[in-house]
Amino acid sequence: MNALEGPLSFATASAWFAQAEALSRAGQLSLAKVAQCDSAGLALLLELKRRAQRAQQPLHFTDVPQQLRELSGFFGLDRALGF
């Protein structure tokens, strides 16, 4: 299983976007080690889901931290992300 680590934020999103194609094909990504997430991090997760759907491949996020659940719920994205 693959994992995302550290903050998913405006400062780190571009580095993760560079890996988006591979990450979107992982099938499952653990978010257990995501320390913090902001709107740029949510945009990254949505892009990964979009790419997976476009490739007709499943992508599931596991071990979602509470802060990320709350943020995605605030923006109404929890269902789209599968939380």
VOBA-1610 file (N, C-alpha, C; in pm, whole numbers, padded with zeros to 5 digits, always signed):
BEGIN
Met+00084-00118+00000Met+00000+00000+00000Met+00089+00124+00000Asn+00048+00224-00073Asn+00118+00351-00078Asn+00062+00445+00028Ala+00138+00548+00058Ala+00096+00642+00161Ala+00139+00784+00125Leu+00060+00879+00172Leu+00097+01019+00167Leu+00141+01057+00307Glu+00243+01141+00318Glu+00298+01176+00449Glu+00321+01326+00460Gly+00325+01371+00585Gly+00354+01511+00613Gly+00234+01598+00586Pro+00255+01727+00577Pro+00143+01816+00547Pro+00104+01809+00400Leu-00025+01812+00374Leu-00076+01829+00238Leu-00123+01973+00232Ser-00037+02059+00184Ser-00065+02202+00192Ser-00019+02272+00065Phe-00047+02399+00059Phe-00005+02480-00056Phe+00146+02467-00078Ala+00222+02459+00031Ala+00369+02452+00020Ala+00417+02318-00033Thr+00341+02211-00013Thr+00388+02077-00052Thr+00311+02018-00170Ala+00200+02078-00206Ala+00113+02018-00308Ala+00182+01997-00442Ser+00266+02090-00484Ser+00329+02075-00616Ser+00417+01951-00623Ala+00485+01919-00515Ala+00568+01798-00514Ala+00481+01672-00526Trp+00367+01674-00458Trp+00276+01559-00469Trp+00210+01553-00606Phe+00177+01670-00664Phe+00116+01671-00798Phe+00211+01612-00901Ala+00340+01626-00881Ala+00439+01568-00973Ala+00429+01415-00975Gln+00377+01357-00868Gln+00363+01211-00857Gln+00219+01165-00879Ala+00133+01256-00920Ala-00011+01229-00925Ala-00048+01109-01011Glu+00015+01093-01122Glu-00022+00982-01211Glu+00000+00847-01143Ala+00115+00829-01082Ala+00145+00704-01012Ala+00055+00687-00890Leu+00036+00793-00814Leu-00046+00785-00694Leu-00191+00750-00727Ser-00241+00804-00837Ser-00381+00780-00874Ser-00404+00635-00916Arg-00299+00564-00948Arg-00311+00424-00990Arg-00276+00326-00878Ala-00256+00378-00758Ala-00214+00294-00646Ala-00324+00200-00598Gly-00448+00237-00621Gly-00559+00155-00575Gly-00600+00190-00432Gln-00501+00210-00347Gln-00526+00245-00207Gln-00413+00331-00156Leu-00447+00440-00089Leu-00348+00529-00031Leu-00381+00552+00117Ser-00284+00528+00201Ser-00301+00556+00344Ser-00272+00703+00370Leu-00358+00764+00450Leu-00339+00904+00488Leu-00303+00914+00636Ala-00266+00804+00697Ala-00238+00799+00841Ala-00129+00897+00883Lys-00033+00923+00797Lys+00080+01009+00833Lys+00067+01151+00778Val-00054+01188+00739Val-00078+01325+00696Val-00095+01409+00822Ala-00001+01499+00844Ala+00003+01578+00967Ala-00099+01691+00965Gln-00124+01747+00848Gln-00212+01863+00835Gln-00253+01872+00690Cys-00372+01925+00665Cys-00420+01940+00527Cys-00493+02072+00514Asp-00471+02140+00401Asp-00546+02262+00372Asp-00618+02244+00238Ser-00672+02350+00184Ser-00750+02339+00060Ser-00666+02288-00057Ala-00538+02319-00061Ala-00451+02267-00167Ala-00436+02116-00154Gly-00430+02067-00032Gly-00424+01922-00009Gly-00552+01855-00053Leu-00666+01916-00024Leu-00793+01861-00071Leu-00799+01859-00223Ala-00748+01964-00286Ala-00744+01968-00433Ala-00659+01854-00487Leu-00549+01825-00421Leu-00465+01713-00462Leu-00542+01582-00454Leu-00609+01558-00342Leu-00684+01433-00326Leu-00795+01421-00430Leu-00863+01531-00458Leu-00967+01530-00562Leu-00908+01500-00699Glu-00793+01556-00728Glu-00727+01530-00856Glu-00687+01383-00868Leu-00639+01326-00760Leu-00603+01183-00762Leu-00725+01097-00791Lys-00837+01129-00724Lys-00961+01055-00750Lys-01006+01073-00894Arg-00998+01195-00945Arg-01040+01223-01083Arg-00958+01143-01183Arg-00827+01140-01162Arg-00740+01065-01253Arg-00769+00916-01245Ala-00793+00865-01127Ala-00825+00724-01111Ala-00956+00691-01183Gln-01055+00775-01166Gln-01184+00752-01232Gln-01170+00759-01383Arg-01091+00854-01430Arg-01069+00867-01575Arg-01003+00741-01632Ala-00914+00681-01552Ala-00847+00558-01595Ala-00929+00434-01561Gln-01050+00455-01507Gln-01139+00348-01467Gln-01073+00252-01368Gln-01002+00311-01273Gln-00937+00234-01168Gln-00987+00282-01033Pro-01000+00191-00937Pro-01042+00234-00804Pro-00928+00305-00730Leu-00965+00397-00645Leu-00869+00461-00555Leu-00940+00486-00424His-00891+00424-00318His-00950+00437-00186His-00848+00498-00091Phe-00895+00593-00011Phe-00811+00653+00092Phe-00842+00584+00224Thr-00739+00544+00295Thr-00757+00477+00424Thr-00690+00559+00534Asp-00724+00526+00657Asp-00661+00587+00775Asp-00667+00740+00770Val-00784+00792+00739Val-00801+00937+00721Val-00800+01006+00858Pro-00708+01099+00881Pro-00703+01171+01008Pro-00830+01256+01031Gln-00862+01276+01156Gln-00983+01352+01191Gln-00982+01493+01132Gln-00868+01561+01136Gln-00861+01698+01082Gln-00898+01699+00934Leu-00854+01599+00860Leu-00885+01591+00718Leu-01033+01557+00697Arg-01088+01470+00778Arg-01231+01439+00770Arg-01315+01565+00794Glu-01276+01642+00896Glu-01350+01763+00929Glu-01340+01867+00818Leu-01221+01885+00764Leu-01202+01982+00656Leu-01280+01942+00532Ser-01273+01816+00494Ser-01346+01772+00376Ser-01497+01782+00398Gly-01543+01755+00521Gly-01684+01771+00552Gly-01728+01916+00545Phe-01644+02006+00594Phe-01674+02149+00589Phe-01697+02196+00446Phe-01614+02148+00354Phe-01625+02187+00214Phe-01723+02099+00136Gly-01782+01999+00202Gly-01876+01910+00135Gly-01811+01814+00038Leu-01686+01779+00064Leu-01611+01693-00027Leu-01591+01551+00028Asp-01641+01525+00147Asp-01617+01394+00207Asp-01676+01282+00123Arg-01792+01302+00067Arg-01854+01197-00017Arg-01774+01178-00146Ala-01733+01287-00208Ala-01655+01277-00333Ala-01523+01205-00310Leu-01466+01223-00192Leu-01337+01159-00159Leu-01355+01019-00102Gly-01477+00983-00071Gly-01504+00849-00019Gly-01473+00833+00129Phe-01480+00943+00205Phe-01454+00935+00348Phe-01579+00894+00422
//
